[in-house]
């Protein structure tokens, strides 16, 4: 059974609230969609999900293909990782 997720996420930066409708970036070079913004519309078993791109194209893919979209308003983390 698929679990339907919210289509928009809220991002709080200081006192300003911004709505990000496509909070993920497609990272695999499949279907020539690498780097395009997308949103998860449903999650399934075996790490699969249904995603929708900004142009309305829908695909079922592995969730490893997605990364959180970086916000330009958040400062970059500095320092070493342990």
C-alpha positions in Angstrom: 0.0 0.0 0.0 1.3 3.4 -0.9 1.5 6.2 1.6 0.7 9.6 0.2 3.0 12.4 1.3 2.5 16.1 1.5 3.2 18.0 -1.7 4.8 21.0 -0.2 7.2 21.4 2.7 7.8 24.5 4.8 11.3 25.9 5.2 12.0 28.4 8.0 14.9 30.7 7.6 15.0 33.4 10.3 11.6 35.1 10.4 10.8 34.3 6.7 8.8 31.2 5.8 9.2 29.9 2.2 7.2 27.1 0.6 9.3 24.6 -1.4 7.0 22.7 -3.7 9.8 20.5 -5.2 12.1 19.8 -2.3 14.3 17.0 -3.9 16.8 16.8 -6.7 17.0 13.8 -9.0 20.6 12.6 -8.9 20.8 9.7 -11.4 21.4 10.3 -15.1 18.3 8.2 -16.1 15.8 9.7 -18.6 18.1 12.7 -18.9 16.6 14.1 -15.7 19.8 14.5 -13.6 19.7 17.7 -11.5 16.0 18.4 -12.1 13.8 19.3 -9.1 11.1 16.9 -8.1 8.7 15.9 -5.3 7.7 12.6 -3.8 4.0 11.9 -4.3 4.0 8.3 -2.9 6.3 5.8 -1.2 6.2 2.0 -1.7 8.0 -1.1 -0.5 11.5 -2.1 -1.5 12.7 1.6 -1.3 10.6 2.7 -4.3 8.8 5.9 -4.7 6.7 7.8 -7.2 8.1 11.2 -8.1 6.8 14.1 -10.1 9.0 16.6 -11.9 8.3 20.3 -12.3 7.1 19.7 -15.9 4.5 17.1 -14.7 6.5 14.0 -15.8 5.9 11.1 -13.4 8.2 8.1 -12.8 8.6 5.3 -10.3 12.2 5.0 -9.1 14.4 4.1 -6.2 14.7 6.6 -3.4 18.5 6.4 -3.6 18.1 8.6 -6.7 16.9 11.5 -4.6 18.7 14.1 -2.6 17.3 16.9 -0.5 17.4 20.2 -2.4 19.9 22.6 -0.8 18.5 25.9 0.3 20.5 29.0 -0.7 19.4 30.8 2.5 21.0 28.3 4.9 24.7 28.8 5.7 27.1 26.1 4.5 28.5 23.9 7.3 32.2 24.4 7.8 34.6 22.3 9.8 35.9 18.7 9.6 33.7 15.6 9.8 34.7 13.0 12.3 
